Amino acid sequence: MPFFTTARALRCSGGATASPHLHVATVAEATWRRALFYVVVVVVVVAAAEAVPPPSPPQSRTLERSFEMQALSSKCIWFLLSHKAHGHSHTRVSGYHKFWKGSKEALPAKDSSIKEAISGKPVLKDAMKFFDADIFNDSKLREMEEGAEEFNVPAFRVNRKLVASVDGGLHNPSVLVFNSSWGGKEAPQDKRFDYPCLCNVKRPSNDEDIAFMTVLELGELIRTKQITSRELTDIFLKRLKRYDPVLEAVITFTEDLAYRQAKVADELLEQGKYLGPLHGIPYGLKDIIAVPHYKTTWGSKTFKDQVLDIEAWVYKRLKSAGAVLVAKLVSGSLAYDDIWFGGRTRNPWNIAEFSTGSSAGPAASTSAGLVPFAIGSETAGSITYPAARCGVTSLRPTFGTVGRSGVMSISESLDKLGPFCRSAVDCAVLIDTIRGKDPDDLSSRHVEFEDPFHVDLEKLTVGYLESAEIEVVDVLSSMGVKLVPFKLNYSVESVQSLLNITMDVDMLAHFDKWQRLGHDDEYEAQDQWPVELRRARLVPAVDYIQAQRTRGKLIREVRESFKVDAFIGNATDWELVCLGNLVGLPVVVVPTGFTTIEDPPKGGTRRRTTVTTGIYAPPDRDHIALALAMAYQSVTDHHLQRPPIDDLGPDDEIPVPPNTKP
């Protein structure tokens, strides 16, 4: 309720605050039906519980009251939310919210005595406190109940029958679309970047060196016929199979497809047809991106055998550019964290820790030289966090830059696709290839980027936050960039809760049937999506819309205070991650060094912690962030370092972090 109160306080009178994005019908279906059902049945327990004999010892544990519900039994409320009970252990969710989690035996969902207690004449007044809406007299509450039974609930059921399915948002997207642009124009579809020409690139003598070459370098080897796509495919498939048992980064090898695509690439080149720098280059896709005839598991045991007869738009773009898909890479389960149905993905720089997520496989595989590049996604940190942990360069582009049809959706106003690469130059090549208007994604558009390879650095004014890596500031300053202290100003008290309200309700709309069928019981990490999506059931539609109006206010305030061309800051600061995704800011994650780990393993095994920074730009100005990142990397070599995964012998035990299990 504190967030609901804040959102209402921020709105302008007369509806002047514009909402950047709404899913009205879906949100109403996903909240008010459940809300009104709960308030009809749950309050009866207050009176009925006094007549029920004391429960047996396993059920006698009480739950803490939440949202100041003094008049209600919080145990019964939580039973209704989750259809199972939870004990007293405290769990952090999404780095911000706190919820109660515990033993499933505390209050079994099939307990008949509970079902008998939840009956009788509904009384709404006290229950409305739970929604911060205890403002109606008894007459109005009776009117609300009758209206809900006569109109709301039947309408909810009709809508749900039409569009709610366990499809991860692949079909029937909302027609209410978020646009992150600050006034930029749509670019001509065929306007592309002018890539630098690499001359005198020679094939290395060993496969290890080939594996860590950049996309442009590998492309030059292909173009000059120093290596074939078939040979490259062999090299990277061997590395994937060699290191995947350690890193747990691959869900599905697409070996047959890869060799077919490599053969086509080689034949085209023999015919004198060169498709560009991605011609014949192997790569991986995060396994929320659909490829026909191969499993698209979303990292979840519920969907581990799912095959979608869909060709994702981003996959089409890469296939048209001649790229060769060698693997579907790990996504954390339903695009959350690094835990998936087959294990937990590890960081190549320190295999005693995990990669974070949810683009765990793309980050780890690129870092370890298992693929030259990979495509991941971000809703709230799923590109920036694993890129920083695994020490690779990545781009979270402006919202709407890359089409998302054929990709599992969490939130239609937050989801973005972006590349993991060896360098910022490669990121520029990749975003230039996959950007554009997807006819099946209403949020996508032709963003008018300028060419990052032709940005005049001396004309830029770049801010730096207190969290910025000072080496990056000094290097760019020495190259003629004007650097100034910087701070974003905005009045929204909690961008974290604003993001979670938006993300969780949208996610529930896409996985409504999944939850109703009880599949959340088999989810890999019970303190993650299951808890968040149960909570999302109790977000009133009105307050979801107020959250979007608050988001509109945040966007305006950030835009007004963004007086520089770009700024440098911590790539993984949670406040910045939430703000950047809500506003639609692009960011390039850049490796800037290493630190030694505490308590290093015995025997001289090298393990390091990567240090990164984020270069942020306004929406539609990705080219500025890329140009600054390319400039920094042109005079440093942090991004060229290789992780020491070869220090682990074939018979060595894989270390497990203390107090954690894959």
Secondary structure, DSSP 4 states (H G I P E B T S, - for coil): -HHHHHHHHHSPGGG-SPPS---HHHHHHHHHHHHHHHHHHHTHHHHHHHHSPPPPGGG-------TT-TTS-HHHHHHHHHSS---SEEEEETTTEEEEE--GGGS-TT-HHHHHHS-SS---TTGGGGGT-----HHHHHHHHHHIIIIIHHHHHHHHHHH--SSTT-SS--SS-----SSPPBPPTT----PPP--S----SSHHHHHTS-HHHHHHHHHTTSS-HHHHHHHHHHHHHHHHHHH--EEEE-HHHHHHHHHHHHHHHHTT----TTTT-EEEEETTB--TTSB--TT-GGGTT-B-----HHHHHHHHTT-EEEEEEP--TTS-SSEETTEE-EETTEEEEE--SSSHHHHHHHHTTSSS-EEEEESSSTTHHHHHHHT-EEEEPPTTSS--TTB--S-TTT-EEEEEESSHHHHHHHHHHH-S--TT-TT---B----GGG--GGG-EEEE-TTS-HHHHHHHHHTT-EEEE-------S-HHHHHHHHHHHHHHHHSHHHHHTTGGGG-S-TTSHHHHHHHHTT--HHHHHHHHHHHHHHHHHHHHH--SSEEEE-TT-HHHHHHHHHHT--EEEEEEEEEEPSSPPTTS---EEEEEEEEE--TT-HHHHHHHHHHHHHS--GGG----GGGS-TTSPPP--TT---
